[in-house]
Amino acid sequence: MLGEPDGVAGEKFRTETVEAARAEARAEAERIIANAKAEIGQEVTRAKEQLRNQVADLAVAGASRILKREVDPKAHADLLASIQQEL
């Protein structure tokens, strides 16, 4: 810059360059963190959905086993007959 010694202008340029690089690095870091948080949120959602499905599968399997054990053929036939009468 006119009237300033070369050392002062050079130092100012270096300072501005470093500050611009820091600002760019901060912005990039914030983008990376935001993307990571979004990805983590999606993974948590997927994991919860898988867990819900597994719990449902286990509940159905458990109920099936209970029904097989507690409903003998005669009770099953009686239940079907009762349902037919209701319809």
C-alpha positions as CSV (number, residue, x, y, z in Angstrom):
1,M,0.0,0.0,0.0
2,L,1.2,3.4,-0.8
3,G,3.1,5.2,2.0
4,E,3.4,2.1,4.1
5,P,6.7,0.3,4.3
6,D,6.8,-3.1,2.6
7,G,7.1,-5.0,5.8
8,V,3.8,-3.6,7.2
9,A,1.9,-4.4,4.0
10,G,3.3,-7.9,3.8
11,E,2.5,-8.6,7.4
12,K,-1.1,-7.3,6.9
13,F,-1.5,-9.6,3.8
14,R,-0.1,-12.6,5.7
15,T,-2.5,-11.9,8.7
16,E,-5.5,-11.5,6.3
17,T,-4.5,-14.7,4.5
18,V,-4.2,-16.7,7.7
19,E,-7.5,-15.4,9.0
20,A,-9.2,-16.3,5.7
21,A,-7.8,-19.8,5.9
22,R,-8.9,-20.2,9.5
23,A,-12.4,-19.0,8.6
24,E,-12.5,-21.4,5.7
25,A,-11.3,-24.3,7.9
26,R,-13.9,-23.5,10.6
27,A,-16.7,-23.5,7.9
28,E,-15.4,-26.8,6.6
29,A,-15.2,-28.3,10.1
30,E,-18.8,-27.2,10.8
31,R,-20.0,-28.8,7.5
32,I,-18.2,-32.0,8.4
33,I,-19.7,-32.0,11.9
34,A,-23.2,-31.3,10.6
35,N,-22.9,-34.1,8.0
36,A,-21.6,-36.5,10.7
37,K,-24.5,-35.6,13.0
38,A,-27.0,-36.2,10.3
39,E,-25.4,-39.5,9.4
40,I,-25.4,-40.6,13.1
41,G,-29.1,-39.6,13.3
42,Q,-29.9,-41.8,10.3
43,E,-28.0,-44.7,11.7
44,V,-29.8,-44.4,15.1
45,T,-33.1,-44.4,13.2
46,R,-32.1,-47.5,11.2
47,A,-30.9,-49.2,14.4
48,K,-34.2,-48.4,16.2
49,E,-36.2,-49.7,13.3
50,Q,-34.2,-52.9,13.2
51,L,-34.7,-53.3,16.9
52,R,-38.4,-52.8,16.6
53,N,-38.6,-55.5,13.9
54,Q,-36.6,-57.9,16.0
55,V,-38.8,-57.3,19.0
56,A,-41.9,-57.9,16.9
57,D,-40.4,-61.1,15.4
58,L,-39.6,-62.3,18.9
59,A,-43.1,-61.5,20.2
60,V,-44.7,-63.3,17.3
61,A,-42.4,-66.3,17.7
62,G,-43.1,-66.4,21.5
63,A,-46.9,-66.1,21.0
64,S,-46.7,-68.9,18.4
65,R,-44.9,-71.2,20.8
66,I,-47.3,-70.4,23.6
67,L,-50.3,-71.1,21.4
68,K,-48.8,-74.3,20.1
69,R,-48.2,-75.5,23.6
70,E,-51.5,-74.4,25.2
71,V,-54.0,-75.1,22.4
72,D,-54.4,-78.8,21.8
73,P,-56.2,-80.1,18.7
74,K,-59.6,-80.4,20.6
75,A,-59.3,-76.9,21.9
76,H,-58.3,-75.7,18.5
77,A,-61.3,-77.4,16.9
78,D,-63.7,-76.0,19.5
79,L,-62.3,-72.5,18.9
80,L,-62.8,-72.8,15.2
81,A,-66.4,-74.1,15.7
82,S,-67.1,-71.2,18.0
83,I,-65.8,-68.7,15.4
84,Q,-67.9,-70.3,12.7
85,Q,-71.0,-69.9,14.8
86,E,-70.3,-66.3,15.4
87,L,-70.0,-65.6,11.7
